[in-house]
């Protein structure tokens, strides 16, 4: 079983977590914005781009497999599709938490 995709996803999650917490980012991590910390918008944009890229790769693999390309095997295609689905679900949960936090801030009494 090829675990490179899973290892890559774990690396991206660790880099995003390190960048969001202000720790040293790995090479695949998000760019550092202001001198005092990370740029949240850039971290979010990089995460969305990573999810989009994962989905595009999975769709390409599925299309190649459906077209009868022998370089793609069913297990790798299914793993890529699941990885894309999980990363999308994770991004939706992050969005939901951000919307909830925004609503809490907007409802605060001054």
Secondary structure, 3 states (H helix, E strand, C coil): CCCHHHHHHHHHHHHHHHHHCCCCCCCCCCCCCCCCCCCHHHHHHHHHHHHHHHHHHHHHHHHHHHCCCCCCCHHHHHHHHHHHHHHHHHHHHHHHHHHHHHHHHHCCCC
